[in-house]
Amino acid sequence: MGMGRQIAIIGGGVTGLSAAYHAAREGATVRLFEAADRVGGPVHSERDGDWLVEAGPNSLQVASSELSGLLHDLGLAADLCPASPAAQHRYILRNGRPQAAPTSPPGLLTSGLFSLGAKVRVLTEVLKRPRGRSADISLADFVRSHFGDELVDYGLNPFVAGIYAGNPEKLSAQHAFPSLWQMERTTGSIIRGQIQAAKARQARGETSGPPQIISFREGLGMLPAALAAKLPAHAIELGSRVVSLLPGKRWSLVWSRHGETYTESFDRIILALPAGALSRLAIGPLGERPLAELADIEYPAVASLFLGYRREQVGHPLNGFGMLVPTVEHRQVLGVLFSSSLFAGRAPAGHVALTVMLGGSQRPDLGTAALERLRPLVQRELGELLGVSGDPVYARLHAWPRAIPQYNLGYGRYLKAMEACEHQHPGLLIGGQVRDGIALAACLQSGRKLAARAARA
């Protein structure tokens, strides 16, 4: 079906690589254009002796047999690094102290994180009846209507900071967490909806527990490297800038590198780019920019500060995934991942590694701050919250000035703009973080879907 089709993929992040990999497997001839000098986008790992630093995302959730199959096909099964069982706790800061978040309904009852009133709200939420809302609301208002303020402040807010680095008062319930929106319509209760979803997964023969959290022996950077390695030689053009796309019986793609300009023709064009690049893309004979309004999508800056300490410098047992920090606690950091507790091989013997996340939509200034400015501020926070003393023995900062697209209220208009653009230009397909979800697994899935559509279209 896709035999002999020539497909251009613009954007060499995980979505673009996944699309290229699946399209090539279907028999298409693929060409992937990436402006940077390496593929993978923010998914990038750096080995420095016994330290292993993640520049961007730190873990991958494996919730489907499809994703397990992909990792196996990529030859990554032997390098799989599952999250350590010792890292079971997820800490949330309350009144300046890290408290273990409950992981089950019985755990909720004994948890010191929430008041009795909040616990009662959670337990009675299962009685809610289905409701179809006429209009979208903020994620905070949505969760508030089910569980009350305390769950928004100490449950939702840090959770959203950990995923989106965003603000739940601005995020869209319908677009940021479509599964919860759907649960409310069908069952009324989010808790009941989650129980039913788990039962449905079990009935399909999938694991019913929480999705497995993994990385790889040399970090998540092994994933884009493995996808790229499976592509035919010369399929990837690095340091290449796409100048314009000209629709016709076949598409003409004009691209440049080192001042040289080239034109190639394709049957299909897949766009796997962030919003800013999509907004600037010239599509059409007059250099039209049909996706210009995507420039308005909020992308807050996020900084990832990796710090290494000797074990005895840290008072906290670090027996968890990490610690999230609710906005109401008025702290400088978004959260701290206990990197060396989570995955093996992240720090030298006798040492620990912490990854501190800063910035996000609530404190974008810290997302772009220099290491000199961040270090004293982070040292003070870690001292007060995790009992860290003295200077780190190792430090590495990665800053992302435009980190994660925020699916804020009104996001539907951007989705419509992408749909209209595809409709206007048959053979053009758009996907990735800006359309299909921001998680790493969602990007892999988006690439697979784009390749399937390119084969059909």
Wavefront OBJ file of the C-alpha trace (Angstrom):
o trace
v 0.000 0.000 0.000
v 2.720 2.443 0.994
v 5.075 0.783 -1.480
v 7.329 3.114 -3.334
v 5.773 6.217 -1.782
v 8.205 9.006 -1.113
v 7.612 10.634 2.247
v 9.360 13.654 3.742
v 9.343 13.952 7.512
v 10.151 17.407 8.869
v 11.393 17.330 12.460
v 13.747 14.733 13.907
v 12.388 14.544 17.445
v 10.853 11.326 18.739
v 7.600 11.836 16.765
v 9.423 12.371 13.464
v 11.790 9.451 14.061
v 8.885 7.179 14.969
v 6.983 8.259 11.817
v 10.072 7.652 9.642
v 10.715 4.245 11.241
v 7.118 3.005 10.725
v 6.822 4.469 7.198
v 10.105 2.838 6.133
v 8.865 -0.505 7.513
v 5.751 -0.125 5.352
v 8.005 0.121 2.305
v 7.999 3.881 1.768
v 11.143 5.808 0.856
v 11.705 8.243 3.704
v 13.720 11.433 4.058
v 13.915 13.094 7.453
v 14.930 16.771 7.789
v 16.194 18.070 11.139
v 17.471 21.601 11.732
v 19.725 20.665 14.670
v 22.969 18.704 14.390
v 21.478 15.625 16.101
v 18.128 13.862 16.264
v 15.982 13.321 19.366
v 15.093 16.902 20.269
v 15.018 17.239 24.051
v 15.439 13.466 24.515
v 19.160 13.412 25.098
v 21.419 11.677 27.626
v 24.994 12.532 28.542
v 27.394 10.062 30.108
v 30.222 11.678 32.083
v 32.226 8.967 33.819
v 29.866 7.377 36.330
v 27.318 10.213 36.100
v 24.467 9.865 33.639
v 22.565 13.091 32.973
v 19.215 13.416 31.217
v 18.910 16.731 29.406
v 15.141 16.492 28.945
v 12.604 13.790 29.896
v 13.740 11.331 32.557
v 11.480 8.307 32.102
v 9.158 6.512 29.708
v 5.809 4.970 30.664
v 5.153 1.620 29.012
v 1.388 1.137 29.191
v 0.724 -0.824 25.995
v 1.855 -4.086 24.428
v 2.368 -2.037 21.241
v 5.068 0.045 22.923
v 6.743 -3.044 24.463
v 6.760 -4.568 20.975
v 8.389 -1.469 19.498
v 11.181 -1.473 22.107
v 11.771 -5.150 21.359
v 11.865 -4.528 17.576
v 14.356 -1.698 18.107
v 16.676 -4.100 19.930
v 16.331 -2.169 23.194
v 14.930 -5.021 25.306
v 18.376 -5.947 26.652
v 19.061 -2.325 27.667
v 15.785 -1.806 29.484
v 16.244 -0.240 32.888
v 13.044 -0.533 34.969
v 12.391 1.885 37.813
v 13.820 0.536 41.054
v 11.232 -1.030 43.407
v 12.866 1.006 46.196
v 11.670 4.186 44.470
v 8.017 3.509 45.223
v 7.176 6.707 47.138
v 6.177 9.923 45.453
v 6.683 12.776 47.858
v 4.616 15.948 47.878
v 5.682 18.944 49.907
v 3.160 20.064 52.540
v 3.943 22.661 55.206
v 7.592 22.521 54.198
v 7.899 18.734 54.710
v 7.948 16.005 52.067
v 4.977 13.665 52.656
v 4.544 10.370 50.794
v 1.547 10.634 48.469
v -1.057 7.872 48.823
v -0.967 5.326 46.000
v -4.253 3.546 46.789
v -7.641 4.267 48.455
v -6.562 2.560 51.723
v -3.323 4.563 51.571
v -5.366 7.730 51.272
v -7.134 7.057 54.584
v -3.892 6.790 56.543
v -2.012 9.515 54.607
v -0.895 12.605 56.473
v -0.960 14.594 53.239
v -4.700 15.345 53.228
v -7.180 16.482 55.871
v -10.147 14.361 56.941
v -12.498 16.609 54.931
v -10.481 16.049 51.764
v -10.477 12.277 52.360
v -14.263 12.257 52.741
v -14.593 14.221 49.474
v -12.507 11.607 47.677
v -14.423 8.646 49.116
v -17.835 10.132 48.251
v -16.766 11.109 44.727
v -17.739 7.623 43.501
v -21.399 8.602 43.965
v -21.257 11.303 41.275
v -23.589 10.886 38.297
v -22.532 11.247 34.645
v -22.602 14.780 33.239
v -21.945 16.245 29.824
v -20.629 19.792 30.095
v -21.652 22.287 27.426
v -18.306 24.114 27.565
v -14.698 23.365 28.430
v -13.433 24.444 31.860
v -10.028 24.683 33.457
v -8.487 21.511 34.802
v -8.454 23.070 38.282
v -12.204 23.835 38.190
v -12.891 20.359 36.831
v -10.998 18.592 39.629
v -12.355 21.050 42.214
v -15.913 20.082 41.230
v -15.082 16.446 41.994
v -12.711 16.616 44.952
v -12.543 20.152 46.383
v -9.769 22.750 46.834
v -7.316 20.742 48.888
v -6.975 18.063 46.204
v -6.406 20.805 43.624
v -3.657 22.415 45.735
v -1.867 19.295 46.946
v -2.844 16.661 44.370
v -3.519 18.222 40.997
v -1.202 21.242 41.137
v 2.062 19.363 41.816
v 1.013 16.572 39.438
v 0.460 19.067 36.602
v 3.724 20.840 37.457
v 5.466 17.472 37.113
v 3.937 16.710 33.701
v 3.258 20.015 31.945
v 5.248 22.430 34.125
v 1.922 24.209 33.746
v -0.863 25.968 35.606
v -4.031 23.896 36.249
v -6.098 27.111 36.446
v -5.217 27.724 32.761
v -5.004 24.193 31.356
v -8.036 22.854 29.512
v -9.748 19.864 31.154
v -10.986 18.641 27.779
v -7.660 18.847 25.919
v -5.001 18.396 28.622
v -6.614 15.274 30.152
v -9.186 13.994 27.644
v -9.519 10.629 29.430
v -10.793 12.314 32.638
v -13.193 14.469 30.607
v -14.560 11.297 28.977
v -14.869 9.479 32.343
v -17.033 12.260 33.725
v -19.360 12.021 30.718
v -19.705 8.235 30.884
v -19.528 7.307 34.575
v -19.734 10.659 36.401
v -17.070 9.582 38.871
v -13.378 9.792 38.008
v -12.518 7.131 40.583
v -15.158 4.755 39.197
v -13.975 5.560 35.676
v -10.410 4.629 36.550
v -11.519 1.353 38.156
v -13.540 0.518 35.013
v -10.606 1.420 32.752
v -8.337 -0.907 34.745
v -10.907 -3.724 34.436
v -11.179 -3.130 30.684
v -7.383 -3.331 30.343
v -7.415 -6.593 32.281
v -10.165 -7.989 30.032
v -8.031 -7.154 26.980
v -5.217 -9.158 28.522
v -3.119 -6.067 29.308
v -1.545 -5.473 32.682
v -4.035 -3.888 35.043
v -1.533 -2.271 37.397
v 0.095 1.123 36.903
v 2.150 1.420 33.691
v 5.756 0.327 33.958
v 8.215 3.211 34.252
v 11.492 2.620 32.465
v 14.642 4.137 31.084
v 17.605 2.491 29.334
v 21.083 1.520 30.494
v 22.609 4.645 28.930
v 19.539 6.851 29.374
v 16.523 7.758 27.257
v 18.815 9.036 24.493
v 19.153 5.377 23.466
v 15.588 5.532 22.103
v 16.029 8.173 19.356
v 19.444 6.656 18.558
v 17.851 3.217 18.054
v 15.066 4.634 15.853
v 17.600 6.540 13.727
v 19.858 3.470 13.411
v 16.978 1.485 11.876
v 16.506 3.992 9.038
v 18.211 3.458 5.669
v 21.598 5.117 5.186
v 21.384 8.783 4.117
v 17.682 9.022 5.099
v 18.421 11.706 7.704
v 19.532 15.235 6.768
v 20.897 17.046 9.831
v 21.481 20.812 9.975
v 18.851 21.209 7.267
v 16.332 24.044 7.211
v 13.108 23.644 5.276
v 12.545 26.881 3.343
v 9.125 26.161 1.821
v 6.602 23.529 0.827
v 4.864 23.813 -2.543
v 1.746 21.704 -3.084
v 1.061 20.210 -6.505
v 0.458 16.787 -7.986
v 3.531 15.959 -5.921
v 4.887 18.207 -3.179
v 8.037 20.235 -3.782
v 10.167 20.684 -0.691
v 12.822 23.393 -0.729
v 15.521 23.058 1.925
v 18.897 24.598 2.627
v 22.131 23.801 4.419
v 25.371 25.803 4.610
v 23.996 28.343 2.126
v 23.194 25.674 -0.501
v 19.532 25.237 -1.502
v 17.981 21.978 -2.722
v 14.571 21.011 -4.078
v 13.102 17.520 -3.826
v 9.646 16.147 -4.592
v 7.502 13.895 -2.408
v 4.118 12.181 -2.337
v 3.499 12.972 1.314
v 4.820 15.484 3.825
v 4.738 14.761 7.567
v 5.211 17.711 9.928
v 6.503 16.716 13.371
v 7.551 20.149 14.605
v 6.948 22.307 17.676
v 4.384 25.100 17.392
v 6.905 27.904 16.738
v 8.417 26.132 13.720
v 4.944 25.198 12.402
v 3.823 28.834 12.677
v 6.764 30.028 10.555
v 6.488 27.341 7.879
v 5.806 28.627 4.356
v 3.237 26.366 2.670
v 2.109 27.453 -0.803
v 3.320 29.389 -3.872
v 3.108 32.794 -2.156
v 4.895 31.727 1.024
v 1.592 31.542 2.919
v 1.781 30.641 6.603
v -1.472 28.769 7.307
v -0.328 27.779 10.809
v 0.752 31.277 11.911
v -1.665 31.369 14.865
v 0.166 28.437 16.500
v 2.787 31.024 17.504
v 0.370 31.967 20.323
v 0.637 28.581 22.057
v 2.285 29.006 25.449
v 5.599 27.155 25.852
v 7.090 28.016 29.273
v 10.816 27.746 29.904
v 11.993 24.830 32.049
v 15.452 24.189 33.459
v 16.728 20.776 34.478
v 19.575 21.008 36.992
v 21.370 17.728 37.642
v 23.303 17.696 40.937
v 25.582 15.013 42.346
v 26.322 14.666 46.094
v 28.104 12.237 48.340
v 25.467 10.067 49.998
v 26.239 11.410 53.464
v 25.493 14.974 52.295
v 21.786 14.157 51.953
v 19.660 13.649 55.078
v 16.555 12.362 53.290
v 16.433 8.579 52.606
v 15.593 9.341 48.920
v 13.417 6.222 48.946
v 11.194 7.375 46.123
v 10.649 8.653 42.637
v 11.082 12.230 43.746
v 9.338 15.177 45.375
v 6.786 17.508 43.814
v 6.265 21.019 45.103
v 2.761 22.573 45.072
v 2.533 26.271 44.160
v 0.826 27.041 47.502
v 4.084 26.114 49.262
v 5.724 29.220 47.670
v 9.015 27.546 46.819
v 11.474 28.193 43.993
v 11.669 24.648 42.601
v 8.972 22.721 40.698
v 10.187 19.379 41.927
v 13.178 17.120 42.493
v 13.695 13.705 40.915
v 15.725 11.219 42.942
v 17.543 10.099 39.784
v 19.956 7.611 41.340
v 17.184 6.015 43.423
v 14.953 5.695 40.388
v 17.370 4.050 37.957
v 20.632 2.154 38.370
v 23.895 3.522 36.955
v 23.158 7.241 37.388
v 25.832 8.102 39.968
v 29.201 6.750 41.174
v 29.273 4.390 44.164
v 28.690 6.219 47.454
v 27.005 9.128 45.644
v 23.472 10.221 44.791
v 22.050 12.192 41.871
v 19.173 14.657 42.120
v 17.517 16.331 39.130
v 15.932 19.645 40.112
v 13.242 21.059 37.819
v 12.720 24.838 37.752
v 10.654 27.327 35.783
v 7.391 26.353 34.115
v 4.418 28.611 33.517
v 4.389 29.824 37.151
v 8.119 30.822 37.276
v 9.382 31.080 33.662
v 12.212 33.419 34.755
v 13.920 30.516 36.551
v 13.634 28.353 33.442
v 16.211 30.495 31.643
v 18.353 31.617 34.598
v 22.115 30.989 34.594
v 23.684 28.294 36.774
v 25.305 30.983 38.993
v 21.879 32.364 39.836
v 20.192 28.980 40.329
v 22.843 27.278 42.448
v 22.532 29.224 45.718
v 18.750 29.277 45.476
v 18.543 25.521 44.828
v 21.116 24.757 47.551
v 18.971 26.612 50.072
v 15.784 24.813 48.999
v 17.423 21.367 49.038
v 18.920 22.094 52.443
v 15.529 22.976 53.922
v 13.468 20.297 52.157
v 15.760 17.265 51.845
v 18.471 17.935 54.430
v 21.195 18.459 51.822
v 24.409 20.014 53.162
v 27.458 21.437 51.405
v 28.181 22.004 47.726
v 27.389 19.415 45.082
v 30.371 17.480 43.781
v 28.878 17.565 40.288
v 26.478 19.961 38.515
v 25.042 20.122 35.003
v 22.342 22.519 33.756
v 20.104 22.062 30.721
v 17.712 24.898 29.936
v 14.762 24.629 27.572
v 13.494 28.144 26.728
v 10.406 26.655 25.042
v 9.828 23.383 26.839
v 6.276 21.999 26.765
v 3.186 23.155 24.845
v 0.408 24.105 27.263
v -3.001 22.711 26.322
v -4.663 25.755 27.856
v -8.327 26.765 27.668
v -9.248 27.567 24.068
v -6.685 25.067 22.703
v -9.361 23.739 20.373
v -8.683 26.624 17.960
v -5.115 25.424 17.363
v -6.315 21.867 16.758
v -8.856 23.262 14.246
v -6.120 25.276 12.481
v -4.036 22.100 12.011
v -7.075 20.174 10.790
v -7.976 22.970 8.326
v -4.404 23.074 7.030
v -4.433 19.321 6.346
v -7.835 19.605 4.705
v -6.650 22.425 2.452
v -3.465 20.549 1.495
v -4.083 16.846 0.834
v -0.955 14.788 1.433
v 0.181 17.035 4.307
v 0.008 15.421 7.770
v 0.628 17.117 11.118
v 1.322 15.469 14.493
v 3.460 15.394 17.612
v 3.432 17.127 20.973
v 1.418 20.084 19.781
v -1.486 17.865 18.671
v -1.309 14.338 20.076
v -0.220 14.686 23.717
v 3.041 15.709 25.328
v 4.334 12.467 26.889
v 7.166 10.515 25.278
v 4.901 7.483 24.729
v 2.331 9.794 23.064
v 5.021 11.039 20.647
v 5.960 7.472 19.684
v 2.286 6.671 19.161
v 1.770 9.877 17.151
v 4.608 8.897 14.793
v 3.098 5.478 14.244
v -0.300 7.057 13.482
v 1.226 9.590 11.056
v 2.994 6.807 9.142
v -0.242 4.799 8.912
v -2.134 7.873 7.645
v 0.592 8.620 5.095
v 0.292 5.069 3.749
v -3.517 5.382 3.459
v -3.991 8.993 2.396
l 1 2 3 4 5 6 7 8 9 10 11 12 13 14 15 16 17 18 19 20 21 22 23 24 25 26 27 28 29 30 31 32 33 34 35 36 37 38 39 40 41 42 43 44 45 46 47 48 49 50 51 52 53 54 55 56 57 58 59 60 61 62 63 64 65 66 67 68 69 70 71 72 73 74 75 76 77 78 79 80 81 82 83 84 85 86 87 88 89 90 91 92 93 94 95 96 97 98 99 100 101 102 103 104 105 106 107 108 109 110 111 112 113 114 115 116 117 118 119 120 121 122 123 124 125 126 127 128 129 130 131 132 133 134 135 136 137 138 139 140 141 142 143 144 145 146 147 148 149 150 151 152 153 154 155 156 157 158 159 160 161 162 163 164 165 166 167 168 169 170 171 172 173 174 175 176 177 178 179 180 181 182 183 184 185 186 187 188 189 190 191 192 193 194 195 196 197 198 199 200 201 202 203 204 205 206 207 208 209 210 211 212 213 214 215 216 217 218 219 220 221 222 223 224 225 226 227 228 229 230 231 232 233 234 235 236 237 238 239 240 241 242 243 244 245 246 247 248 249 250 251 252 253 254 255 256 257 258 259 260 261 262 263 264 265 266 267 268 269 270 271 272 273 274 275 276 277 278 279 280 281 282 283 284 285 286 287 288 289 290 291 292 293 294 295 296 297 298 299 300 301 302 303 304 305 306 307 308 309 310 311 312 313 314 315 316 317 318 319 320 321 322 323 324 325 326 327 328 329 330 331 332 333 334 335 336 337 338 339 340 341 342 343 344 345 346 347 348 349 350 351 352 353 354 355 356 357 358 359 360 361 362 363 364 365 366 367 368 369 370 371 372 373 374 375 376 377 378 379 380 381 382 383 384 385 386 387 388 389 390 391 392 393 394 395 396 397 398 399 400 401 402 403 404 405 406 407 408 409 410 411 412 413 414 415 416 417 418 419 420 421 422 423 424 425 426 427 428 429 430 431 432 433 434 435 436 437 438 439 440 441 442 443 444 445 446 447 448 449 450 451 452 453 454 455 456 457
